[in-house]
Amino acid sequence: MKQTSLLTCLFVLLTATVEAAPERVFKWVDQNGVIHYGDILNNRANQGRHAVLNSQGVTIKQINAIATPAELAAKEETKKRHEIQLARQEQQRRSDQILLTTFTTERDLLLARNGRLDSIDSTIQLNQRRLDSIERQLQDLRKMLIRLDVREKQSTQHLLKQQAHLEKQQSKLEQALSEKQHEHNNLARKFDRDLLRFRELQANPAAP
C-alpha cells in the first residue's frame, strides 16, 4: 500500500513538472552582450533581436529587432535609390533598343544627324535674314524721325507706330532665333551621345 502511494506521488510530481515546463523559451542578448533565457520578454528585449526556442532548446524562430525611425528612413532612402537605378537602367535599355532599331549603321546615324541639323540651320539663317532686314528698316525709320519737323505731327505718329510694329517683330524673331540655336546645340549634343552609345553597342552586341 505504501509502495502504491509512493508511486502515485512520483507520477503526480512528474506530471506537474512536465505541465509546468514552458512550451517556448526566449533567448536574447542584452546591451552588455550577456545572453538571457526566459519565458517572458521585457520591453527592451522584445524590441531587440531575439530567438524563440522550443521546450527541447531548439531555435524555431528568429525575430529581428524593431527598427528605429532613423533606420526606417535610411531603409526607405536605400529603396528609393535602388528604384531610381532600376528605372534608369530600364530607360537606357529602351533607348538602346530604339537606337539599334532606328539606325543600322553609323553612316545612317550621321546622315540623320546632318539632315536634322541642316534643317534647323536653314530656319536660323532665314530668321537671321529677316532680323537683319527689320534692323535696317528700323535704322531708316529712326533717321527719318530725326529729320522730321516737330510740326509734322501726323507723319511722326505714323512713323512711330511703324517703328513699334517693327520692334515687336524684332523681339519675336530674336526669341525664335535664340530658341532655334538652343535646339540646334541640344540636338547636336544628343546625336554625339547617340553616336558614342551606338559605337559601344556595336562593339558589344550583348549590351542591351
Buried (B, 14 or more C-beta within 10 A) or exposed (E): EEEEEEEEEEEEEEEEEEEEEEEEBBBBBEEEEEEEEEEEBEEEBBEBEBBBBEEEEEEEEEBEEEEEEEEEEEEEEEEEEEEEEEEEEEEEEEBBEEBBEEBEEEEEBBEBBEEBBEEBBEBBEEBBEBBEEBEEBBEEBEEBEEEEEEEEEEEBEEBEEBBEEBEEBBEEBEEBBEEBBEBBEEBEEEBEEBBEBBEEBEEEEEEE
